[in-house]
Amino acid sequence: MLHLQVNKFQAGAYIIVEGKENNDHFYIIQSGNVICQKGANGVKTRLGAGDFLGVVSCFANRPQIETIIAESDVIAISVQRSQYSDLIVNNTPVALKIIKTFASRMRYMNEQLTKLTLHKIESDNYDHVYHIAQYYEKMAKYDVAVFGYYQYLKTKPTGLYLIPAQEKFKALKPKTHAVYFESTPDMTRQYPAETMIFSESTAGAEMFIIQGGQVSITKIVNGNEVVLAVLNKGDMFGEMALLENKPRSASAIAKTNCTLMVINRHNFNTMVSTQPQLISRLTTTLGERLWSMYRQLDNANIQNPLDKMIDMLSLQLEKVHTDFNTIGTKQKQTDFTVKELATMCGLDEIKTLQGISEFLNDPRFKLTDGKIFIKDITEVYRASLYARKHINF
């Protein structure tokens, strides 16, 4: 039987403190209001009855990402991470609310990251799909471009770019390996490397679980590509469009040959009621991804290109729960290039060249088969902490 603890906090009490590692539980507010703030100068947010506190850090198993203070007397239920599976069985609507809260917050965070990184937020419109296809054609990624042109033609049959899109699609289609231009009933799909799974700004009603291979989550703004994440076997993606019924906020591209499990709205609703372990896993995935977005906001505010790249490198290590205090070897071989690291930071062309040049001359790193080799992960982590501590907002 599920037993949940009821907690009472007086007005002015600190419920959660940013940076603390008391992350094995989260709260559901029953009554009262709290104020949430990230950083000393961060925006303050008021939450009340029915809202969740500390849920991102709990499911990501990370230090707390914000400070939360009781604005009035507060009564909140404490839920241990280990109790979550039982909570799903007994109260599925609560689990779904957490997931939808994550999805909504992720969309907001994605907009903020895009604004900070590329100083612009693209609206969700299908003309943007045409420009995405144009970008990848320019980059000679024809398997990706042809998918974008198809999606534009499908949605905008009388659009401004109808004629050039038709011509480009007809010219590229015979030369490409692109697959699944339309959804199919297949529960499992195979995507060749460098093919598009879905495009940002298009409608979506499916999420995916990677059974094999890697997938890049990308965004094109102002003619620049930002790699938001590289996902691996077991990772999920595409859930925001399925949960919110809104256009895709980013594109998914097969980085390698991929095998994907497909979950649509129908089988998702079935799984919610029959497979609580899937909901628990999805919640954990969203929590980790949202934590990463909060962390990327700090990176977006670092101005020096080299510092930004080192912080992004540290973030990639933090994502896989690297122990920076490990005894013994502290060397680490990564699987990405310096250019890919700069792309993750969303640097413009000039800062990319500057950052890459300084990175290649930094004695803390070397290249092995073109991929970054870190000589001391502890030094990278310390440099990252220093850069974030000295951010000027």
N, C-alpha and C positions, 0 to 999 in steps of 0.2 A: 504494500500500500504506500502511496506517495505522501510523504509528510513534508510540508514546506514551512519554513520559519518566517514568522511575522516580526518585522523590525520597526521600531519607532525612533524617529530623529527629531530633535527640537530645532526650531528655526535658528539658522546660523551654523548648524552643524555641518562638518565636512563629511559627506557620504563616500566620495571617491576622490583620490588625489592623483593628479597626472604624474606618470612615471612610476607609481607604485606597482608592485607585482601581485597584489591581492586580486588575482584574476580567475579564481576557481569558481566564481559564482556571479550572478547578475541579479538585478532587482526589477520587480514589476511594481510600479507605484499604485497603491490603492486609493490614497487621498493625499492632498497637499500639492505644493508646487516646488520645483527645484530650479536652480540656475546652473547651466553647463557652460564651461569656457575652456578653450584650448589655448594655452600660453597666456602670459600676462596681459597681452594686448588683443587677444582673440575676441571674436564676436560672441556675445552672450546669447544663449538660447534658453527659453523657459519651457519646461516639460511638466506634465501633470498626470492625473489619474489615467491608467492604462498604458502609459509610456514605459520604456525599458531603460535601465541605467547600467552601464558597464558591459553591455551585451557584446559589443565588438571585441573588446579585449578578452572577454571570457572565451568566446568561440575561436578567436585567433590564438589564444594562449600567449598573449603579449602583455607588456606593462600597460597600465591605464593610459588612454590617449587624451583624457580631458579631466578637469577638476569639476566636481559636482557638489554644490552647496544647497542645503535646504533653505528655501526662501520663506516657507512657513513650516509649521509642524507637519511632518510627513510620516505616513504609514506605508511600508513597502514590504512585499514578499520577497524573500531571498530564495533563489533557485540555484543549486549546485550544478556544475557542468555534468556531473555523473548522474543527475536526476533528469536530465533533459529527455532522454529516450522514453522514460516513464511519463513525463509530462505530455509528450506527443501522443502517446496512446490514450491518455486520459483527457486531453484537451487539445485536439488538433488545431482549432481556430487560433489558439495562442501561438503555436509554432508557425502557422501561416502568416500571422500578423508580424512576427519577427522577420520572416523571410521577406515579406512585402516592404517592411520598414527598411531593411537592408537594401533592397532593390531601388527604392525611391532615393535613399541617401546616396547610393552609388551613382545614380544618374546625376544628382546635384554635384557630387564631388568630381565627376568626370567633366562637367561643364566648368567648374572652377579650375581644374588642372589645365584644361585646354586654354582657358582665358589667360592664366598665368604663364603658361609655357609658350603659347603662340599669339597671345594678345588679341584673341578673337574667338568668338563662339559661332560656329556654323549653325544655321537653322536647319531643322529637319525637313528638307525638301528634296524632291527628286531631281531637280536640276543639279544639285550637288553630286548625285550619283554619276552624272555624265562627266563632271570634272574629276571625280575619283578615277573613272575609267581612263580619262585622258592622261592623268598623272602616271598610271601604271603602264600605259602604252608608251609614254615618253621614256620610262625606265626600262623599256623592252621586256616587261613582264606581261606578255600577251595572254597567258592563261588566266591572269587576274583581270586584265582589261576587258576581255571579251565577255566575262560574266557581268561586269558593270554596265557595259553597253546593252546587254540583253535586258537587265533589270530596268534600265532607263526606258527602253522601247516598250517593255511590258506595261509600265506604269504611266508613261507619258506618250501614248500613241499619236498625239497631236502636239507634242511639246516643241519648244523653240529649237532644239537640237535634233529633231526627228531625222532629217536627211543625212547629216554627217554621221549620226549614230547608226543608221541603217547601213551606210556605206562601210563604216569601220567594222561593224559586226560581220557583215558578209565577207569582208577581206580577211578577218582574223579567224573566223570560226573553223575553216578547214585546216588551219595550221596549229590548232591548240589541243591541249589535253583536258580542257575544262569539262567538269561533269556536274550533274544535278543542277541544271538551270532551273528546274521546278522541283518542288517537294514531291516525295514519293512515299508510299506506305512502308518502305523498308525501315526496319528497326536498326539495321546496321548499314553504314555506308563507307565506301572506300574513296578517299580523295588523294590524287597524286600530289606530289610536292609542287609548291608554287601555284596552286589553284585556289580560287576564292570559295569559301563556304557560305558566307553571306556578306553583304555590303552595308556599311552604315547608311542611315537615312532611308532604309527600306523597311517595309513591314515584316514582322517575323512572328511565328507562332510555334517555334521549336527551340529547345535547348539541346545541348550535346554533352556527352561524356566521352573523353578520349580513352579508347581501349588500346591504342598503339600510335606512336609518332608524336610530333610536336605541332602546336598551332600558335601562330602569332596573332595577337589582338592589336590592331593598328587604327590610327585615325589620321585623316588627311585634312589639314587646314592651311589655307593660304599657300598652297603648293608645297607644303612640307609634310613628311610622314613622321609620325611619332609612334614608336612601338610601346604600347601600354603594358604588354605582358607577353611572355613566352610560356605557354602551358604545356604540360607533359601528361603522360599516362595517368589516368585517374582523375584529372582535373575536369571541371565542368565549365561551360560557358554558354552564352546566349540566353541566360535565364531572365534577364531584365525585360526583354521584349515579350517573352512568354507570360511573365507575371504581371506586367503593367499594360500590355496591349498597346505599346507605343513603338515608334520606329526605332530601329537599331541605333545605338549611340556610337558604335565602333564596328570595324570590319574584322572578320576572322579569315585568316589565310593559312593554308596548310604549309608549315615550314618544311616538313618532311612528308613522305608518304604516310597517310593517316587512316586509321580505322576508328570510326565514331559510332557511338550508340545514340540514337535519336529519340528524344522525348517530346511529344506534342501535348497540347492541352488535354486531350482525351486521356492518354495513358498517364499523364502527370496527375490528374485528379484521381485516377484509379490507384496510383502508387501512394498518394497521400494517405489514403485510408487503409492500405494493405501493407505498405513497406515503410514503417517509421524510421528504419535505418537510413533510407534514402533521404528523408527530410532532415535527419540529424546530420548527415554528410553534407547536404546542400547548405545547411545553416553554417556549418564550420567553414565550408569553402567561401561563402559570402563574407563571413566575418574576417577571414584571412585577407580576402581581396580588398575589403573596405579598410582594414588596418593599413594595407600597403598604400592605398590612396591617400590616407592621412599622412603617411610617411613621405609620399611623393610631393605633397604640398610644401613640406619643408624644403625638399630639393628644388622645387620650382622657384623658391625665394632666394636661393644661393646665386650670387651674381658671377663670381669668378668661374670660367669654364672648367679649369682643372679641378677646383674644389667640388664643383657640381658633378663632374664625372666620377671622382673618388667617392663622393657620397652615394651616387647611384650604384657604384660597384659594391659598397657596403650594404646597400639596401638589397641587392641581389643575394648576398650572403645571409642577411638577416631573414629573408623570406624562407630559406630552407633551415632555419633555426641553427645556424652555425654557432658553435661554442667558441667565442673569441678568447676565452681564458684557458683553452685546452693546453694540457701539458704535452710536450713533444713537438713534433713538426707543426709549423704554422704556415707552411706553404700551401698554395691552392692553385690548381689548374682550372680555369674557367672554360666554358664552351662558346664564348662569343668574342668577336673582334673589337678593336678599339672603335671602329666606325659604328658598329652596332651599339656600343655603349654610349657614344655621343648621340645617336638617334633616340635612345631611350630618354635622354635628357631634353630632347626637343630643341637642341641648339640650332641657331640659324647658320647659314653657310660660313660666315666670317668667324663666328665663335667656334664652330665645328673644327675649322682648320687650326685655330689657335689652341683649342683644347686637345686635339689629337697630337699636335706638335709637342706641346708641353708634356702630355702623358707619355709619349714615346721616349722623351728624354728624362723621365723621372726614374731614378735608380731603384725605386720600390717595385718596379714592374719590368717584365720582359715578355717577348712574344715567343710562343712555342707553336709552330705550324700555323702562324697567323692569329692564334688565340691568346688572350691575356693570361699571363702567369703571375700570380701574386707571391712575392717573396716572404711577406709577413702579414697575415690577415689582421693581427692585433693592431699594427700600425695603420692599416686602412680604416679600421673601426674608430681608432682614436682621432684620426684626421677628420673623419665624418662627424664625430661628436663636436669637434672644435669648430668646423664650418657651420654646423647648425646652431651652435651656441652664439655665434657672432653674426647671425643674420640681421640685416638692417631692414626693418619693414617700412 
